[in-house]
């Protein structure tokens, strides 16, 4: 079968972020998929803090713990990831907040249909010339390679086998998983088909991931076939916008750049005239402004724990990068208003929660500015002793206790002709990471069936938090000890 060429005219190709989102959902709705609303960024899944992928709301369905909403579904799911937050703004496509377009099959169609539709969507609906496309498959997945080569007609040299790190997907340490196949956009097809290296971020961007979810992994790492073979896909909205809008990075698409422009206007700078550091600061502000708006909208409040800490960290990074650009007056409310205006059509709940969002932004910025003032006073005391260097321990205390950014400590120290002991700072940071890791609780999702059975035998709990401000009493109704219902536990037992 020859590789299909797009018959869609350029004028009809979706371009804006809103058009891409709508076109994707319509494409799969026309093919029997139920359109599902985006779930909250606060997941029901206890193994993760935030919704990190489009499939997460469907995880109990894949595990057979919940009834499927339909044989096929499609959604545009809002997601938050902060595992590589330091790359935000520095690379072309790292984000904390992003939207994952997905199509899902719950025991209905499988590998071949998912592959054929993904190719049709990419080349016909989105009008991408196949010469710009490369696909990857799991190194042991002969079936997927055969479908791409013999059914779709992809050049075998543009089908790349990759290992588990890239092409075996899992939603967490336990739970549903399976091999996957990814579609990459090639920005430089003129370089040819020999020696393709999909790790070359300058040339390739992965935009569509097709997961063939057919296994369940338990706490020991054992894979067992799921009752039904499922399809879970994810197409990055921001990445497709970059490709179709032909801009250098995701940040300059219509999904984020209006926020960058708002921040640039506040700072009195021109984004296109700034050096890399200045552009990075504007990108961080643009990215994080979307993230904090959506987090607060979904019920997260700034704190020093869990989701609240993630929100607080993002908010403070916005303020810090604003200061680096010369914005010293409060500006989070302005960024929040711009974010709401940008997000309201796709996510109308931000309008409904507008007052809450803006109040939280104003309150947290005010707190942080006070924190910065205290940190600046402490740093001034350190500088008064005329040290030869700001020690790593001092820099970490400023960072950890006062929320004082390392970059700001470095900037002020540099003004005094000093540097900061970065190795000592990183050592103190690593010690904190180890303490946090030691305190972390690992949750085994494979116990969910036992938990559900115990819960089914009990009366429902009435949540009173919407009506009461005072602490109320509660009673432990049941225990699971080592995965089994029990009335008591001993030292060393795993208890839920």
Phi and psi in degrees as a GROMACS rama.xvg file:
@    title "Ramachandran Plot"
@    xaxis  label "Phi"
@    yaxis  label "Psi"
@TYPE xy
-73.9079  152.143  UNK-2
-63.532  129.499  UNK-3
-71.1784  137.401  UNK-4
-102.917  142.254  UNK-5
-66.9267  134.78  UNK-6
-102.248  -0.217996  UNK-7
-76.5806  134.278  UNK-8
-72.4372  152.238  UNK-9
-59.2229  -35.1404  UNK-10
-65.6627  -26.9562  UNK-11
-90.3263  -8.09711  UNK-12
-70.1479  128.881  UNK-13
-58.7845  139.396  UNK-14
-124.369  -50.2615  UNK-15
-72.5366  161.019  UNK-16
-57.8843  -41.3541  UNK-17
-64.8108  -39.8938  UNK-18
-67.0362  -40.1782  UNK-19
-63.9699  -45.7857  UNK-20
-59.6656  -49.6108  UNK-21
-64.6282  -40.1979  UNK-22
-65.1803  -41.8121  UNK-23
-60.7699  -51.0971  UNK-24
-62.374  -39.7678  UNK-25
-66.4263  -39.479  UNK-26
-56.0855  -46.6911  UNK-27
-82.0971  -28.252  UNK-28
-62.8017  -39.6784  UNK-29
-64.5405  -18.8075  UNK-30
-107.611  32.1954  UNK-31
84.166  14.7756  UNK-32
-94.1304  136.959  UNK-33
-79.6293  126.525  UNK-34
-77.7865  121.522  UNK-35
-107.662  141.344  UNK-36
-70.9846  153.779  UNK-37
-61.7717  136.016  UNK-38
-79.4619  170.349  UNK-39
-66.6914  155.654  UNK-40
-71.5192  -15.7647  UNK-41
-92.7874  105.434  UNK-42
-81.5094  158.756  UNK-43
-78.3876  -20.9529  UNK-44
-66.5216  119.588  UNK-45
-76.7688  -7.66864  UNK-46
-85.2154  -8.91119  UNK-47
-134.773  148.916  UNK-48
-73.9704  -40.5399  UNK-49
-134.255  160.268  UNK-50
-70.1519  113.377  UNK-51
-106.868  -6.63927  UNK-52
-157.913  158.543  UNK-53
-64.812  -25.58  UNK-54
-81.7406  -14.5496  UNK-55
-55.9851  -43.3177  UNK-56
-61.9324  -20.4104  UNK-57
-99.2159  3.90585  UNK-58
-55.6385  -45.0763  UNK-59
-62.4224  -28.9988  UNK-60
-69.4169  -45.0877  UNK-61
-61.3148  -33.6933  UNK-62
-81.0166  -6.59258  UNK-63
79.6119  15.0046  UNK-64
-88.9512  -19.2822  UNK-65
-131.21  152.421  UNK-66
-68.6502  139.437  UNK-67
-67.9533  140.848  UNK-68
-70.0872  -23.0026  UNK-69
-173  162.958  UNK-70
-62.0935  -31.7126  UNK-71
-135.137  144.337  UNK-72
-143.517  158.748  UNK-73
-143.439  149.338  UNK-74
-157.028  162.682  UNK-75
-117.012  100.526  UNK-76
-98.6937  127.251  UNK-77
-76.3639  139.04  UNK-78
-136.244  155.253  UNK-79
-131.984  130.429  UNK-80
-136.213  134.412  UNK-81
-127.439  14.7419  UNK-82
-68.0646  -25.3565  UNK-83
-127.387  48.5724  UNK-84
-60.1968  -29.9961  UNK-85
-67.4661  -17.6662  UNK-86
-84.9852  -13.3658  UNK-87
-61.1667  128.159  UNK-88
86.9484  -20.91  UNK-89
-93.443  -27.5416  UNK-90
-107.623  174.389  UNK-91
-76.6365  -17.4355  UNK-92
-146.016  12.5974  UNK-93
-83.869  135.449  UNK-94
-139.37  159.179  UNK-95
-89.4291  -50.5323  UNK-96
-99.5272  135.311  UNK-97
-155.783  166.435  UNK-98
-111.271  131.96  UNK-99
-109.57  112.091  UNK-100
-81.1251  134.911  UNK-101
-146.432  151.904  UNK-102
-124.82  140.446  UNK-103
-132.976  141.088  UNK-104
-122.126  125.112  UNK-105
-104.081  81.359  UNK-106
73.531  18.7418  UNK-107
-102.58  -104.704  UNK-108
-78.5191  166.359  UNK-109
-135.82  -138.427  UNK-110
-58.3882  -52.625  UNK-111
-65.1282  -44.2747  UNK-112
-64.3667  -40.5725  UNK-113
-62.2972  -42.0928  UNK-114
-66.0674  -46.0193  UNK-115
-63.0388  -43.183  UNK-116
-67.3336  -38.832  UNK-117
-61.5091  -39.227  UNK-118
-68.7101  -42.9565  UNK-119
-62.5566  -43.2559  UNK-120
-59.2521  -45.2843  UNK-121
-69.8667  -44.4534  UNK-122
-90.4857  -32.9001  UNK-123
-93.5104  -62.0562  UNK-124
-62.3018  -47.9797  UNK-125
-92.5633  -3.68572  UNK-126
66.7442  26.4219  UNK-127
-82.0367  128.085  UNK-128
-65.7326  128.457  UNK-129
-54.6267  -22.2598  UNK-130
-65.3229  -17.395  UNK-131
-92.1587  3.76083  UNK-132
-113.79  139.479  UNK-133
-132.8  144.976  UNK-134
-121.357  149.876  UNK-135
-117.759  151.702  UNK-136
-135.786  157.655  UNK-137
-63.9672  142.336  UNK-138
-58.5306  -24.1605  UNK-139
-101.807  3.05658  UNK-140
-93.6989  80.2213  UNK-141
-64.9482  -35.121  UNK-142
-61.65  -47.1821  UNK-143
-62.5024  -43.1215  UNK-144
-60.8339  -40.7898  UNK-145
-64.7079  -38.577  UNK-146
-65.4653  -47.191  UNK-147
-60.6165  -41.4217  UNK-148
-77.8179  -50.2841  UNK-149
-94.387  -28.9516  UNK-150
-93.432  -51.0683  UNK-151
-80.4612  -35.3352  UNK-152
95.2169  26.0591  UNK-153
-74.9073  138.884  UNK-154
-54.5801  124.643  UNK-155
-54.8337  -29.166  UNK-156
-71.1489  -14.9945  UNK-157
-106.82  21.833  UNK-158
-116.262  112.634  UNK-159
-111.624  126.435  UNK-160
-83.9778  136.341  UNK-161
-135.778  163.923  UNK-162
-89.1731  -168.429  UNK-163
-60.9778  -35.3449  UNK-164
-59.424  -31.228  UNK-165
-107.491  -31.7525  UNK-166
-129.952  32.8741  UNK-167
-137.329  114.577  UNK-168
-105.239  139.092  UNK-169
-139.917  146.748  UNK-170
-83.7343  -8.06616  UNK-171
175.791  -175.166  UNK-172
-63.7323  -27.9159  UNK-173
-128.802  158.315  UNK-174
115.566  -169.142  UNK-175
-67.8532  145.905  UNK-176
-161.026  176.143  UNK-177
168.921  170.411  UNK-178
-66.977  155.778  UNK-179
-136.567  165.644  UNK-180
-132.924  132.729  UNK-181
-118.266  148.592  UNK-182
-108.531  129.225  UNK-183
-113.076  146.519  UNK-184
-95.8984  131.826  UNK-185
-101.765  110.041  UNK-186
-75.0351  -16.3795  UNK-187
-133.127  63.2059  UNK-188
-63.6431  -19.3057  UNK-189
-65.2776  -14.0458  UNK-190
-76.6454  -8.09669  UNK-191
90.9671  -174.567  UNK-192
-103.734  -4.4818  UNK-193
-86.2487  136.903  UNK-194
62.7026  35.9709  UNK-195
-63.0108  128.014  UNK-196
-118.924  102.49  UNK-197
-71.0111  -7.35985  UNK-198
-79.6165  -7.53345  UNK-199
-77.5796  94.3472  UNK-200
-66.8824  -21.2216  UNK-201
-72.0864  -29.6776  UNK-202
-100.061  -37.6302  UNK-203
-120.762  147.769  UNK-204
-136.504  125.992  UNK-205
-80.8468  126.127  UNK-206
-122.271  -14.7023  UNK-207
-141.545  121.968  UNK-208
-115.402  123.207  UNK-209
-107.734  112.609  UNK-210
-101.342  124.554  UNK-211
-95.4494  87.3721  UNK-212
-83.2402  104.863  UNK-213
-132.619  -0.130901  UNK-214
-127.846  159.565  UNK-215
-119.977  130.212  UNK-216
-105.268  128.574  UNK-217
-93.1911  -175.915  UNK-218
-65.0418  -22.0495  UNK-219
-88.5429  -2.01335  UNK-220
88.8523  5.63324  UNK-221
-76.3328  133.297  UNK-222
-98.0045  128.434  UNK-223
-127.471  143.181  UNK-224
-61.7044  138.638  UNK-225
-71.8392  158.145  UNK-226
-59.7364  -35.7819  UNK-227
-127.633  141.791  UNK-228
-82.5164  131.975  UNK-229
-124.083  162.308  UNK-230
-118.577  131.428  UNK-231
-133.175  117.73  UNK-232
-122.856  160.068  UNK-233
-145.601  124.459  UNK-234
-118.637  122.045  UNK-235
-73.35  115.898  UNK-236
-60.2719  -45.1297  UNK-237
-63.7858  -37.0932  UNK-238
-69.1271  -42.0438  UNK-239
-66.8281  -34.8913  UNK-240
-62.4256  -41.2061  UNK-241
-60.4779  -43.7941  UNK-242
-63.9451  -49.9722  UNK-243
-77.6222  -27.6209  UNK-244
-88.0129  -5.94933  UNK-245
54.6209  51.8105  UNK-246
-114.363  161.277  UNK-247
-67.8493  -23.1456  UNK-248
-157.585  168.322  UNK-249
-61.9604  -29.1241  UNK-250
-69.6002  -24.271  UNK-251
-93.2957  13.382  UNK-252
-82.9386  169.513  UNK-253
-72.0254  -4.85558  UNK-254
-81.0382  -21.6932  UNK-255
-132.254  -34.0378  UNK-256
-59.0874  -34.0897  UNK-257
-55.9769  -32.5742  UNK-258
-73.0955  -37.7672  UNK-259
-61.5283  -41.0293  UNK-260
-66.4804  -38.7981  UNK-261
-60.0678  -45.8043  UNK-262
-66.5816  -38.3681  UNK-263
-63.0015  -40.7642  UNK-264
-63.8517  -40.2615  UNK-265
-63.8526  -35.182  UNK-266
-86.4511  -9.72499  UNK-267
68.0851  37.7354  UNK-268
-126.61  164.3  UNK-269
-107.785  116.127  UNK-270
-49.864  -45.9477  UNK-271
-73.5306  -12.5368  UNK-272
-100.09  -3.26018  UNK-273
-82.6717  157.834  UNK-274
-76.5514  179.715  UNK-275
-59.6721  -40.0735  UNK-276
-63.6164  -42.6186  UNK-277
-65.9572  -42.4713  UNK-278
-64.5715  -38.6307  UNK-279
-60.4703  -43.4689  UNK-280
-60.7657  -42.2139  UNK-281
-65.9444  -38.075  UNK-282
-65.451  -41.7904  UNK-283
-60.6214  -44.7756  UNK-284
-61.0976  -44.9501  UNK-285
-62.0129  -47.2902  UNK-286
-63.9702  -52.8608  UNK-287
-67.0291  -28.2603  UNK-288
-63.8572  -41.1115  UNK-289
-63.2657  -44.1575  UNK-290
-62.8494  -49.1526  UNK-291
-68.0187  -34.5444  UNK-292
-61.3657  -45.4219  UNK-293
-71.8011  -36.4959  UNK-294
-63.0613  -47.5714  UNK-295
-64.7832  -39.706  UNK-296
-56.0494  -38.5346  UNK-297
-88.9958  7.97964  UNK-298
106.044  9.52671  UNK-299
-87.523  134.822  UNK-300
-115.971  146.67  UNK-301
-64.1986  135.731  UNK-302
-160.232  -171.272  UNK-303
-103.176  13.0658  UNK-304
-131.079  143.432  UNK-305
50.6036  -129.846  UNK-306
-61.948  -36.2401  UNK-307
-61.7324  -35.361  UNK-308
-70.3037  -38.4356  UNK-309
-60.5415  -45.5095  UNK-310
-61.0322  -47.0155  UNK-311
-60.2569  -42.6601  UNK-312
-62.5424  -43.0337  UNK-313
-64.3927  -43.9394  UNK-314
-59.8724  -43.0788  UNK-315
-71.4679  -30.0242  UNK-316
-66.9694  -37.097  UNK-317
-61.6973  -47.8519  UNK-318
-61.9051  -44.5254  UNK-319
-60.1194  -46.4603  UNK-320
-69.9352  -27.8342  UNK-321
-63.9321  -42.5972  UNK-322
-63.6649  -38.94  UNK-323
-61.916  -27.3562  UNK-324
-89.316  -5.76364  UNK-325
99.5622  11.51  UNK-326
-91.4006  104.185  UNK-327
-105.823  -12.0175  UNK-328
-87.1797  157.154  UNK-329
-56.8651  135.06  UNK-330
-144.547  1.65014  UNK-331
-64.655  -35.6634  UNK-332
-63.0098  -41.36  UNK-333
-61.6958  -42.6114  UNK-334
-67.1285  -35.7217  UNK-335
-64.3512  -41.9138  UNK-336
-63.1562  -40.6641  UNK-337
-66.4728  -37.8952  UNK-338
-65.5056  -43.7919  UNK-339
-60.4873  -43.8817  UNK-340
-61.7123  -36.2494  UNK-341
-76.9643  -31.8445  UNK-342
-97.3554  -13.8203  UNK-343
-63.95  -32.5104  UNK-344
-68.2508  -43.4178  UNK-345
-80.7001  -30.84  UNK-346
-132.437  76.5946  UNK-347
-61.6183  -15.2816  UNK-348
-63.385  -21.9413  UNK-349
-67.3847  -26.7937  UNK-350
-73.2864  -43.4967  UNK-351
-62.3303  -31.6964  UNK-352
-105.829  18.4699  UNK-353
-56.6479  -46.8989  UNK-354
-61.4973  -41.3829  UNK-355
-64.7311  -44.3658  UNK-356
-60.4495  -50.7821  UNK-357
-68.3337  -35.5174  UNK-358
-65.5371  -41.5017  UNK-359
-66.4605  -40.2794  UNK-360
-61.629  -44.9756  UNK-361
-65.1558  -43.8872  UNK-362
-65.5246  -45.9147  UNK-363
-70.7082  -36.2752  UNK-364
-64.7442  -40.8048  UNK-365
-61.2458  -43.4196  UNK-366
-62.0089  -43.5203  UNK-367
-69.0162  -36.9556  UNK-368
-63.2974  -35.9768  UNK-369
-66.5677  -40.3388  UNK-370
-61.8464  -44.0217  UNK-371
-59.287  -39.9276  UNK-372
-63.7338  -43.4258  UNK-373
-64.4878  -41.4533  UNK-374
-63.9884  -39.6579  UNK-375
-64.4218  -35.8616  UNK-376
-66.6266  -43.3508  UNK-377
-63.1948  -41.744  UNK-378
-64.3143  -36.8471  UNK-379
-62.6157  -38.8408  UNK-380
-64.1727  -39.8987  UNK-381
-62.0928  -42.9044  UNK-382
-69.1335  -28.5006  UNK-383
-62.896  -27.2204  UNK-384
-79.0444  2.40568  UNK-385
50.1013  58.4588  UNK-386
-74.1031  160.826  UNK-387
-81.1994  -18.1863  UNK-388
-160.101  147.288  UNK-389
-79.9621  118.244  UNK-390
-68.7441  158.868  UNK-391
-61.835  -37.3927  UNK-392
-65.7806  -40.0396  UNK-393
-66.5699  -43.5739  UNK-394
-63.8359  -37.6807  UNK-395
-71.5581  -37.4532  UNK-396
-60.8738  -43.2001  UNK-397
-59.793  -41.837  UNK-398
-71.8182  -48.3424  UNK-399
-80.8762  -41.1402  UNK-400
-86.4623  -38.7829  UNK-401
-107.113  -2.08017  UNK-402
66.5566  25.2455  UNK-403
-87.1024  117.104  UNK-404
-61.9949  140.362  UNK-405
-57.1067  -41.9716  UNK-406
-60.6839  -35.2263  UNK-407
-71.7893  -38.5122  UNK-408
-59.958  -43.5505  UNK-409
-63.2792  -41.882  UNK-410
-62.6055  -46.705  UNK-411
-67.7186  -40.6455  UNK-412
-62.0656  -41.0377  UNK-413
-61.2343  -36.9206  UNK-414
-62.6381  -24.3509  UNK-415
-98.1411  8.85158  UNK-416
74.878  22.9763  UNK-417
-115.371  163.111  UNK-418
-121.358  177.363  UNK-419
-115.858  138.45  UNK-420
-72.5136  88.2366  UNK-421
-66.7403  -36.1953  UNK-422
-62.8012  -42.2131  UNK-423
-65.4557  -38.3638  UNK-424
-62.1607  -47.0839  UNK-425
-64.373  -34.9619  UNK-426
-63.8258  -44.7284  UNK-427
-64.5383  -38.1626  UNK-428
-64.6185  -41.9248  UNK-429
-65.3009  -38.0396  UNK-430
-61.6047  -39.0489  UNK-431
-66.2742  -40.8046  UNK-432
-60.3873  -41.9112  UNK-433
-65.5133  -38.7765  UNK-434
-63.3544  -41.7374  UNK-435
-66.0185  -39.5072  UNK-436
-64.6885  -40.7441  UNK-437
-65.6278  -29.1652  UNK-438
-88.5691  -8.33347  UNK-439
-69.3615  147.317  UNK-440
-106.479  126.399  UNK-441
-92.7364  127.784  UNK-442
-109.094  127.443  UNK-443
-95.1996  108.111  UNK-444
-68.5959  -19.484  UNK-445
-67.3712  -12.647  UNK-446
-83.9056  -0.443241  UNK-447
-60.745  -35.2845  UNK-448
-60.4922  -42.7019  UNK-449
-66.0253  -40.3622  UNK-450
-62.1358  -45.1395  UNK-451
-62.6032  -38.1665  UNK-452
-65.9588  -42.8745  UNK-453
-63.0826  -44.9722  UNK-454
-62.0069  -35.4131  UNK-455
-65.3425  -24.592  UNK-456
-87.122  -3.70283  UNK-457
-110.011  161.234  UNK-458
-73.9171  149.942  UNK-459
-64.8596  147.109  UNK-460
-90.4186  130.459  UNK-461
-85.2065  117.754  UNK-462
-81.5942  124.376  UNK-463
-110.059  5.0353  UNK-464
-65.438  -19.6536  UNK-465
-79.7068  -18.5758  UNK-466
-112.054  -23.1778  UNK-467
-116.675  140.8  UNK-468
-99.849  -20.9126  UNK-469
-82.5679  156.978  UNK-470
-68.7555  138.535  UNK-471
-119.196  161.534  UNK-472
-87.9413  151.837  UNK-473
-144.108  164.676  UNK-474
-127.816  135.242  UNK-475
-68.7764  124.308  UNK-476
-98.4739  -26.5498  UNK-477
-158.494  156.39  UNK-478
-127.256  143.846  UNK-479
-111.271  122.982  UNK-480
-116.121  117.319  UNK-481
53.302  37.326  UNK-482
87.3333  -1.06646  UNK-483
-120.93  146.775  UNK-484
-61.9341  137.483  UNK-485
-152.56  167.432  UNK-486
-109.27  -9.33368  UNK-487
-153.765  168.363  UNK-488
-142.001  157.037  UNK-489
-118.338  163.998  UNK-490
-55.7267  128.648  UNK-491
98.4948  -13.7476  UNK-492
-71.262  150.295  UNK-493
-92.2121  115.093  UNK-494
-116.528  138.439  UNK-495
